[in-house]
């Protein structure tokens, strides 16, 4: 597949990294040659220097022969203009635009046949905010994502020394997992996947991924002794796009405080929130945190645009008595600094956003993708269809589908109902199937058998 990526910033480079290793033909456009040079040193891609919204630059990047254009520059206007130009002059490529400004997103009629011709609009800030909100809804999990329109959830937990899961084989968990609808999808040990089968033994510090109906998630966490007390008092460090959206989403049901160091920004946020308290100051200021009773906070959420500030402030808040801490990290390598800081959960915006892009790139009828474990693994929801070839799963039993080791079937949704999956379960047309690939190199096997007619 030929993919044109506009923008070599954080989002664009993460997408290039994810797709360059999958036999795709990648071209990246940016007006900063130093960013493009850095990408070319790491990946086998082509680059073009110039304005991503100029027709001559797009043509130099071979837009005419591209299958997908991902407009991910740091300017909404450039992304939208590029999509408009591509539709007007070239029409062929499918377009995906990153849009950050709430003003645009609040008017969906702007996009589509009668507006700006963008096939798919993604909002990284909205994706990240929802990810953090899910973590707040289910304290104790490291990651949680939705599939099948929210009917199914994938979540992971850390195994603690002496905990219920420690030393148990997966086959011994069946009595605690309801009706076969709850499955262990993956186990990662020191960042590396281990093969999941009945004999696999769970160890301390493993990250274990479960797939379960949404209605059962809380019960599963309770059974595993991982259901923690609700997070009611929340302090948000950083009043940027994500921080403001998170406050607005939480303030009806939670006590929210926002710390913002920019006076103009703080004043603007204060005029837009309703029940949240906005504090002007430095989130890494110990005196400020003490004066605002950090020890009474259920959660300190460090989501500024500076990874270093996030790590320092979250670690400080934890040491001063905050019950839980969440830290936003734009650079995956910084997660290596977290052990010993007391920080409970790291949220990686690039990884969260990547899934919303990959679902439009993956071959086959793919509905949802969640990029996991630093982008090395993926959970995919695909729809089963009849096919003229021999690859289709429709009409075949689960045991006859020769998926390679490393792909685990997590859930089967039929007519908006989660059904039990057994070895003799027969796939039907339009079944939604949620699968976990412990290595993204295995995704091609999923794509082959879920190709539409």
C-alpha atoms as one frame of an Amber mdcrd trajectory, in Angstrom:
protein
   0.000   0.000   0.000   1.277   3.459  -0.899   0.777   5.864   2.015   1.463
   9.596   1.999   1.988  11.156   5.436   1.819  14.941   5.732   3.819  16.123
   8.745   6.929  14.650  10.355   6.109  15.733  13.889   5.279  13.463  16.794
   2.092  12.026  15.243   3.397  11.745  11.702   6.658  10.096  12.732   4.882
   7.582  14.971   2.574   6.607  12.093   5.565   6.288   9.753   7.338   4.089
  12.284   4.303   1.836  12.670   3.710   1.397   8.942   7.235   1.411   7.496
   7.956  -2.096   8.770   4.879  -3.610   7.092   5.901  -3.611   3.429   4.167
  -0.304   2.775   5.514   2.352   0.424   5.766   5.420   2.694   6.369   9.050
   1.682   6.534  11.771   4.358   6.199  15.492   3.619   7.347  18.285   5.927
   8.892  21.726   5.555  11.588  20.918   8.145  14.381  18.924   6.457  15.970
  18.025   9.792  12.854  16.094  10.831  12.760  14.252   7.516  16.466  13.408
   7.712  15.971  11.921  11.165  13.161   9.704   9.844  15.167   8.558   6.817
  18.009   7.493   9.073  15.678   5.200  10.997  13.295   3.864   8.357  13.200
   2.867   4.712  10.934   5.685   3.530  10.936   8.492   0.992  10.641  12.160
   1.976   9.723  15.442   0.300  10.562  18.856   1.751   7.928  21.544   1.350
   4.497  22.841   2.288   2.128  19.873   2.601  -0.790  21.927   1.222   0.921
  22.977  -2.002  -0.175  21.013  -5.098   3.358  20.957  -6.505   4.691  19.399
  -3.283   1.865  16.844  -3.193   2.579  15.889  -6.797   6.281  15.556  -6.039
   5.248  13.151  -3.262   3.310  11.114  -5.870  -0.144  11.827  -4.474  -1.666
  10.604  -7.761  -0.601   7.029  -7.004  -1.196   7.086  -3.247  -3.836   4.880
  -1.642  -4.152   6.865   1.589  -3.125  10.368   2.648  -2.727  10.974   6.386
  -2.679  14.724   7.048  -1.018  15.026  10.456   0.833  18.343  10.468   0.652
  20.501  13.592  -1.777  22.916  11.919  -5.439  21.991  11.437  -5.780  24.452
   8.578  -2.925  22.851   6.643  -4.412  19.394   7.130  -7.873  20.439   5.992
  -6.616  22.482   3.045  -4.459  19.572   1.883  -7.491  17.260   1.947  -9.572
  19.826   0.045  -6.884  20.193  -2.625  -6.430  16.420  -2.937 -10.162  15.914
  -3.443 -10.411  18.756  -5.957  -7.373  17.908  -8.067  -6.687  14.205  -7.637
  -9.731  12.589  -5.987  -8.266   9.087  -5.737  -6.591   8.774  -2.323  -8.593
   8.190   0.843  -7.890  11.061   3.251  -7.458  11.128   7.030  -7.040  14.494
   8.769  -5.878  15.231  12.272  -7.983  18.039  13.721  -7.272  19.449  17.172
  -9.434  22.557  17.532 -12.706  21.950  19.354 -14.298  24.742  17.278 -14.019
  22.554  14.172 -15.019  19.317  15.880 -18.166  20.825  17.366 -19.489  21.319
  13.833 -19.387  17.884  12.175 -21.335  19.236   9.216 -18.071  20.934   8.188
 -16.780  17.573   7.003 -18.118  15.274   4.325 -19.701  15.589   0.874 -21.261
  18.986   1.537 -18.335  20.420   3.466 -14.578  19.923   3.568 -14.060  16.579
   1.788 -12.256  14.530   4.433 -12.965  10.814   4.600 -12.003  10.459   8.272
 -11.297  13.028  10.978  -9.255  12.074  14.038  -8.753  14.118  17.192  -5.734
  12.921  19.204  -6.736  15.048  22.177 -10.215  13.514  22.253  -8.771  10.007
  21.962  -6.292  10.606  24.791  -8.908  12.268  26.993 -11.230   9.286  26.582
  -8.384   6.914  27.373  -7.666   8.736  30.650 -11.366   8.882  31.451 -11.569
   5.090  31.057  -8.651   4.670  33.447 -10.470   6.841  35.975 -13.642   4.784
  35.565 -11.743   1.570  36.327  -9.011   2.289  38.894  -6.467  -0.501  39.009
  -6.118  -1.110  35.259  -3.116  -0.082  33.164  -4.965   0.124  29.865  -8.561
  -0.139  28.713 -10.101   0.211  25.261 -13.533  -0.349  23.701 -14.586  -2.669
  20.899 -17.886  -3.518  19.224 -19.363  -0.109  19.943 -18.591  -0.424  23.653
 -20.037  -3.932  24.112 -16.573  -5.403  24.728 -13.571  -4.032  26.574  -9.919
  -4.978  26.524  -8.054  -4.165  29.732  -4.756  -5.000  31.388  -3.605  -5.250
  34.994  -0.243  -5.580  36.708   0.262  -8.752  38.752   1.450  -7.970  42.263
   3.527 -10.187  44.496   1.230 -12.494  46.464  -1.828 -11.414  44.473  -4.630
 -13.682  43.304  -3.053 -14.255  39.861   0.515 -14.832  41.037   1.729 -18.337
  40.174  -1.575 -19.433  38.607  -1.903 -21.198  35.281  -4.480 -19.789  32.901
  -6.485 -23.018  32.890  -7.087 -22.633  36.641  -8.875 -19.301  36.107 -11.895
 -20.777  34.309 -13.970 -20.925  37.487 -13.521 -17.174  37.921 -14.163 -16.228
  34.288 -17.907 -16.126  33.485 -19.505 -18.295  30.766 -16.444 -18.386  28.519
 -17.034 -14.761  27.529 -14.010 -13.552  29.479 -10.610 -14.485  28.138  -6.942
 -13.921  28.859  -5.796 -12.340  25.596  -2.101 -11.803  26.291   0.633 -11.822
  28.908   3.642  -9.535  28.700   6.648 -10.240  30.910   9.313  -7.535  31.137
   7.824  -6.039  27.988   8.001  -9.292  26.008   4.971 -11.437  25.095   4.635
 -15.032  26.182   2.423 -17.552  24.409  -1.036 -17.783  25.959  -2.411 -21.282
  26.539  -3.871 -23.215  29.432  -0.423 -24.115  30.769   0.924 -20.558  30.752
   1.805 -19.512  34.302   1.295 -15.922  35.448   4.115 -14.340  37.425   4.649
 -11.260  39.575   4.986  -8.026  37.533   3.378  -9.557  34.420   0.967  -7.329
  32.505  -2.073  -9.489  31.766  -4.652  -8.474  29.142  -8.275  -9.598  29.464
 -11.173  -9.313  27.021 -14.633  -9.150  28.590 -18.147  -7.832  27.969 -18.379
  -4.288  29.284 -20.989  -5.371  31.826 -18.537  -7.883  33.329 -15.367  -5.764
  33.603 -16.081  -4.509  37.106 -16.973  -8.037  38.260 -13.747  -9.441  36.810
 -11.666  -6.793  38.559 -13.469  -7.603  41.794 -12.798 -11.331  41.382  -9.116
 -10.606  40.761  -8.923  -8.255  43.744  -8.073  -5.349  41.434 -11.210  -3.237
  41.883 -10.077  -0.136  43.721 -12.017   2.627  45.436 -13.477   5.296  43.083
 -11.375   8.306  42.162 -13.492  11.286  43.216 -11.005  14.084  43.984  -8.862
  14.761  40.923  -6.079  17.267  40.300  -5.116  17.886  36.669  -1.671  19.314
  35.917  -1.850  21.115  32.592  -4.733  23.055  31.083  -4.038  22.294  27.437
  -6.454  20.705  24.986  -6.472  17.385  26.846  -6.601  18.917  30.336  -9.538
  21.190  29.575 -11.505  18.428  27.844 -10.852  16.070  30.740 -12.032  18.630
  33.285 -15.222  19.290  31.325 -15.879  15.552  31.051 -15.318  14.890  34.763
 -16.573  17.943  36.614 -20.219  16.875  36.853 -19.376  13.798  38.909 -15.946
  14.600  40.378 -14.200  17.321  42.355 -11.695  18.727  39.853  -8.770  21.136
  40.207  -6.669  22.278  37.235  -3.165  23.732  37.556  -2.099  25.945  34.648
   1.040  28.108  34.649   0.060  30.436  31.778  -2.107  33.263  33.145  -3.949
  33.887  29.892  -4.678  30.220  29.389  -5.787  29.810  33.019  -8.228  32.709
  32.648  -9.644  31.233  29.451 -10.148  27.801  31.044 -11.796  29.352  34.098
 -14.377  30.974  31.821 -15.175  27.675  30.074 -15.401  25.155  32.926 -18.381
  25.135  35.280 -17.598  23.248  38.471 -13.808  22.951  38.316 -11.283  25.057
  40.239  -8.525  26.613  38.114  -5.201  27.320  39.850  -2.492  29.568  38.406
   0.920  28.109  39.154   3.608  25.510  38.566   2.406  21.909  38.947   5.883
  20.927  40.182   5.773  23.531  42.976   5.774  21.578  46.238   4.286  24.438
  48.250   1.394  24.810  45.792   0.604  21.102  45.979   0.745  21.109  49.787
  -1.416  24.228  50.039  -3.991  22.592  47.763  -4.098  19.476  49.986  -2.475
  17.075  47.561  -2.615  14.360  50.240  -6.409  14.306  49.950  -6.400  13.775
  46.172  -7.488  10.415  44.816  -5.724  11.109  41.522  -3.030  13.456  40.247
  -3.078  13.540  36.450   0.047  15.084  34.868  -0.839  15.916  31.266   1.189
  18.994  30.324   2.981  19.074  26.954   6.346  18.504  28.674   7.248  14.898
  29.527   9.875  15.944  32.069   7.420  18.149  33.946   4.867  15.351  33.902
   7.279  12.829  35.405   8.566  15.236  38.060   5.179  16.587  39.118   3.481
  13.160  39.200   6.335  11.664  41.214   6.245  14.631  43.612   2.470  14.384
  43.999   2.769  10.680  44.803   5.444  11.311  47.416   3.239  13.993  49.012
   0.331  11.605  49.435  -1.767  11.491  46.248  -3.396   8.044  46.092  -2.841
   7.458  42.389  -0.954   9.214  39.605  -1.251   9.195  35.816   1.540  10.578
  33.639   1.307  11.569  29.959   4.419  10.673  27.923   4.941  11.670  24.301
   8.256   9.824  24.119   8.086   6.086  24.736  11.722   5.941  25.859  10.875
   8.101  28.897   8.742   5.276  30.280  12.006   3.617  31.293  12.406   6.393
  33.871   9.165   5.538  35.687  10.209   2.570  37.891  10.850   3.882  41.372
   8.932   7.132  40.845   5.698   5.781  42.301   3.787   6.770  39.133   0.954
   4.293  38.636   0.061   4.562  34.943   1.685   6.082  31.861  -0.514   7.184
  28.947   1.177   7.318  25.536  -0.708   9.703  23.204   1.038   8.442  20.078
   0.021   4.876  20.812  -3.572   5.863  21.588  -3.851   7.909  18.387  -2.175
   5.266  16.259  -5.047   2.835  16.684  -7.573   5.357  15.349  -5.428   5.709
  12.209  -4.554   2.040  11.730  -8.201   0.968  11.560  -8.420   2.901   8.276
  -5.153   1.478   6.960  -5.594  -2.197   7.784  -6.727  -4.438   4.926  -9.945
  -6.361   5.416 -13.121  -5.102   7.036 -11.520  -3.722  10.192 -13.701  -1.705
  12.567 -11.383  -0.933  15.451  -7.685  -1.164  16.280  -5.880  -0.644  19.558
  -2.105  -0.263  19.402  -0.529  -1.727  22.541   2.744  -2.317  24.344   4.607
   0.550  22.710   3.178  -0.271  19.287   4.563  -3.820  19.191   1.154  -5.511
  19.593  -2.376  -4.874  18.338  -5.931  -5.739  19.226  -8.198  -5.772  16.177
 -11.947  -5.974  15.642 -12.803  -7.322  12.191 -16.068  -8.297  10.490 -16.481
 -11.719   8.903 -17.656 -11.880   5.274 -18.138 -14.574   2.673 -15.396 -14.614
   0.105 -14.806 -16.275  -3.237 -11.445 -17.488  -2.037 -10.605 -20.102   0.567
  -9.549 -17.629   3.241 -12.975 -16.557   4.534 -13.919 -17.658   8.048 -17.680
 -17.643   7.346 -19.180 -21.126   7.680 -16.085 -22.544   9.339 -15.504 -23.667
  12.920 -13.040 -21.855  15.146 -10.828 -24.957  15.347 -10.480 -25.008  11.539
  -9.032 -21.489  11.401  -5.301 -22.046  11.418  -4.215 -18.784  12.974  -0.543
 -18.764  13.925   0.582 -18.971  17.527   0.495 -15.473  18.948  -3.003 -14.556
  17.754  -5.686 -15.040  20.404  -9.413 -14.802  19.709 -10.853 -12.629  22.460
 -14.540 -12.139  21.694 -17.266 -12.880  19.167 -20.158 -10.435  18.776 -23.242
 -11.512  16.806 -26.306  -9.303  16.358 -24.919  -6.946  19.027 -24.657  -9.777
  21.548 -21.421 -11.166  22.987 -21.508 -14.930  22.579 -19.297 -17.693  23.983
 -16.461 -18.847  21.745 -15.661 -22.569  21.687 -13.580 -24.709  19.342 -16.736
 -25.797  17.466 -18.293 -22.306  17.174 -19.162 -21.564  13.522 -18.558 -18.086
  12.139 -21.479 -16.357  10.453 -21.739 -13.445   8.031 -21.252 -10.073   9.768
 -19.861 -11.554  12.986 -17.563  -9.094  14.743 -14.410 -10.807  16.003 -11.966
  -9.235  18.457  -8.446 -10.675  18.269  -5.139  -9.936  19.972  -1.874 -10.175
  18.009   1.112 -10.245  20.371   3.312  -9.082  17.490   1.995  -6.692  14.857
   3.810  -8.749  12.197   1.036 -11.299  12.691  -1.678  -8.827  11.669  -1.384
  -9.791   7.990  -2.825 -13.224   8.864  -5.919 -11.538  10.305  -6.257  -9.260
   7.282  -6.250 -12.204   4.863  -9.181 -14.057   6.404 -11.349 -10.965   7.002
 -11.225  -9.533   3.501 -14.671  -8.516   2.189 -15.925 -10.004  -1.048
